[in-house]
């Protein structure tokens, strides 16, 4: 046996577990070398967790933690075995989203998080796993987002890695999040109740002391009241004050300062000075100011907490739209009630009148109105009949519908919207990042200023120096600087979503407020995009059946309105399948390929020109599009497709121009056709026959001239220019690639909402500037007033609370209008 293995008798330091802090039982001999020393553990579970942390080279966790770590389950092996169930596809349906191929994304709730060091440890533990692309934990909600490659790592391995360091992770669900909110709210209410009750008692005693000179109060009775006030005030400081002390200590451990630091210092200084006065039987006591200070600050924090939850409640309400059960129609026609997450694509379900739709799908029988107001902002139910799609969470308002399931769980539209909202609200605009950095420097400057003022008053009037320092710390409100932007952004994201505008990136609102140009695509954006083949004129010897076969074969992978319309026409007669080779998509022009050995091309005049094919003169109406079909460089047919302008297209352009914004139309369609539509709508600038790279060039030119551009589009070919613009907006009915590239998505496809978005973004940035201006002016005025001794600590507490509540209240005004 080596010397290191010899277990010495327990010292006082070894009487408790180094990991969880609980007493180590007599006779226990569990040890792990941590930070260069043998550390006592209370059980094999803590020993295993500590050993895992050490072996992962993460001992710094023990240096930075602010509280003892949670004690792992007694039966850790049982816990590790249980998480294997989450690898099953049927379990993952309800909370895992499939991204590209084997890439998966899931939301988890972590239990056992007690401080910032816990987050640091869990994030580092998971991120080091091969195949984990990202893992982040929100401290306030204990909610984690994880993205991983399922070919390299399984979800159970991620959950095991978390369990191995003493925490538990579960799939996210709204009910669990509600419990987190309720627990947070109840904790704040208890602290506030204790502060309020004790404050009233202390204030009654203080009134007796205030009027003591008139009531001929004896010195002994006065001293007795001091002691009673001390006893009553202590629970407020030690219990209610923890709401400020813990965050301040946690931030100091992370070498950061926040508004909780000056608040904590002012409470401790006022309380400590009063205790000293009682013990020394000299000076004055300010227990009434301490208790009032804590109570008012907690009241402000409680209101602020409620406002934050209200601002972020949209994602939770969307999650709750989807029902937990569904009425599945079996093969024999019978009805079975099943959990919604048991549904699979291809299932048939019955949606009764008044009931929500449990999954994304397509109506196969019935006709009814469907209310999608929470998803699109449209309050009027939309008529759905056989062939139409319905989204999970929408409500059937009239008659029964039979729906064939297409998407379930995290693949549904409502789940993707929730993920985008989470991303938008977690991202900080540039102005918020600047405000946060300023707030950090402001707190440091405040502490220096307080020290300097205190030194000056020690020279002027030493008796007042201490309490003036307390007043300065109490009256300042750096928190309003940090709250000014996120509070407004959270409210704005929710309001825009209810209007049918999904904000997928938080910085979009700041960018949208400053745009000078709006660039529209045409097909599917200013027009409905619901193209249909109106007529086909044969110019060669090919018959119609052959033309349909060729078009259906070449356009079978089309993801553009023109291609989809041609494919639908080609498939109408159920043509025979043909062998297709060498298919090439000419972006913005058409498609070429070999069908049954012959070379065919389907596209616009530009594609035909590139192939050296001469076209006859044609006259097309403003709402018509001409597509040519060629075989071996010989024209064989001309197809005329019809599209319609959106009803609100003219309204959108008029309102945007009314806001002082220039409107451009950049289209890949023929220049003459684009010009006709542009002139009809009254846009400022029109160009046609543009490739995606041409559109990017035009946007880049506008930006080079100092313009800020909002691009609105819907197709695959719009993705590059959407990414290039300062702010991008995709149509809800557009392609997945366009929506993924965009900063915002028009869920209801109403282009007039672009004008609303611009106006609302400007209002939002106006509120943010008001909040920042209020915070700067408040602190600029409050600090000098407190520094010259004109503010009592209790009045300072009122001022600080009012400042925070004013910022939140101003942000909540954005919920209206």
HELIX and SHEET records of a PDB file:
HELIX    1   1 UNK A    3  UNK A    5  5                                   3    
HELIX    2   2 UNK A   12  UNK A   15  5                                   4    
HELIX    3   3 UNK A   44  UNK A   55  1                                  12    
HELIX    4   4 UNK A   60  UNK A   64  1                                   5    
HELIX    5   5 UNK A   76  UNK A   82  1                                   7    
HELIX    6   6 UNK A   83  UNK A   87  5                                   5    
HELIX    7   7 UNK A   89  UNK A   92  1                                   4    
HELIX    8   8 UNK A  116  UNK A  127  1                                  12    
HELIX    9   9 UNK A  155  UNK A  164  1                                  10    
HELIX   10  10 UNK A  174  UNK A  210  1                                  37    
HELIX   11  11 UNK A  212  UNK A  215  1                                   4    
HELIX   12  12 UNK A  219  UNK A  235  1                                  17    
HELIX   13  13 UNK A  236  UNK A  240  3                                   5    
HELIX   14  14 UNK A  242  UNK A  253  1                                  12    
HELIX   15  15 UNK A  259  UNK A  280  1                                  22    
HELIX   16  16 UNK A  287  UNK A  311  1                                  25    
HELIX   17  17 UNK A  313  UNK A  319  1                                   7    
HELIX   18  18 UNK A  340  UNK A  342  5                                   3    
HELIX   19  19 UNK A  373  UNK A  376  1                                   4    
HELIX   20  20 UNK A  409  UNK A  411  5                                   3    
HELIX   21  21 UNK A  413  UNK A  426  1                                  14    
HELIX   22  22 UNK A  430  UNK A  460  1                                  31    
HELIX   23  23 UNK A  462  UNK A  475  1                                  14    
HELIX   24  24 UNK A  479  UNK A  498  1                                  20    
HELIX   25  25 UNK A  507  UNK A  513  1                                   7    
HELIX   26  26 UNK A  522  UNK A  526  3                                   5    
HELIX   27  27 UNK A  544  UNK A  554  1                                  11    
HELIX   28  28 UNK A  561  UNK A  571  1                                  11    
HELIX   29  29 UNK A  605  UNK A  610  1                                   6    
HELIX   30  30 UNK A  649  UNK A  658  1                                  10    
HELIX   31  31 UNK A  671  UNK A  681  1                                  11    
HELIX   32  32 UNK A  692  UNK A  704  1                                  13    
HELIX   33  33 UNK A  716  UNK A  718  5                                   3    
HELIX   34  34 UNK A  719  UNK A  724  1                                   6    
HELIX   35  35 UNK A  736  UNK A  741  1                                   6    
HELIX   36  36 UNK A  753  UNK A  787  1                                  35    
HELIX   37  37 UNK A  793  UNK A  812  1                                  20    
HELIX   38  38 UNK A  813  UNK A  815  5                                   3    
SHEET    1   A 2 UNK A  30  UNK A  34  0                                        
SHEET    2   A 2 UNK A  37  UNK A  41 -1                                        
SHEET    1   B 4 UNK A  96  UNK A  98  0                                        
SHEET    2   B 4 UNK A 103  UNK A 111 -1                                        
SHEET    3   B 4 UNK A 143  UNK A 149 -1                                        
SHEET    4   B 4 UNK A 132  UNK A 138 -1                                        
SHEET    1   C 3 UNK A  96  UNK A  98  0                                        
SHEET    2   C 3 UNK A 103  UNK A 111 -1                                        
SHEET    3   C 3 UNK A 168  UNK A 171 -1                                        
SHEET    1   D 6 UNK A 335  UNK A 339  0                                        
SHEET    2   D 6 UNK A 325  UNK A 329 -1                                        
SHEET    3   D 6 UNK A 348  UNK A 351 -1                                        
SHEET    4   D 6 UNK A 401  UNK A 407 -1                                        
SHEET    5   D 6 UNK A 360  UNK A 365 -1                                        
SHEET    6   D 6 UNK A 389  UNK A 390 -1                                        
SHEET    1   E 3 UNK A 382  UNK A 384  0                                        
SHEET    2   E 3 UNK A 368  UNK A 371 -1                                        
SHEET    3   E 3 UNK A 395  UNK A 396 -1                                        
SHEET    1   F 7 UNK A 501  UNK A 503  0                                        
SHEET    2   F 7 UNK A 744  UNK A 746 -1                                        
SHEET    3   F 7 UNK A 727  UNK A 731  1                                        
SHEET    4   F 7 UNK A 709  UNK A 713  1                                        
SHEET    5   F 7 UNK A 517  UNK A 520  1                                        
SHEET    6   F 7 UNK A 662  UNK A 666  1                                        
SHEET    7   F 7 UNK A 685  UNK A 687  1                                        
SHEET    1   G 6 UNK A 532  UNK A 538  0                                        
SHEET    2   G 6 UNK A 634  UNK A 642 -1                                        
SHEET    3   G 6 UNK A 624  UNK A 631 -1                                        
SHEET    4   G 6 UNK A 598  UNK A 603 -1                                        
SHEET    5   G 6 UNK A 590  UNK A 595 -1                                        
SHEET    6   G 6 UNK A 580  UNK A 586 -1                                        
END                                                                             
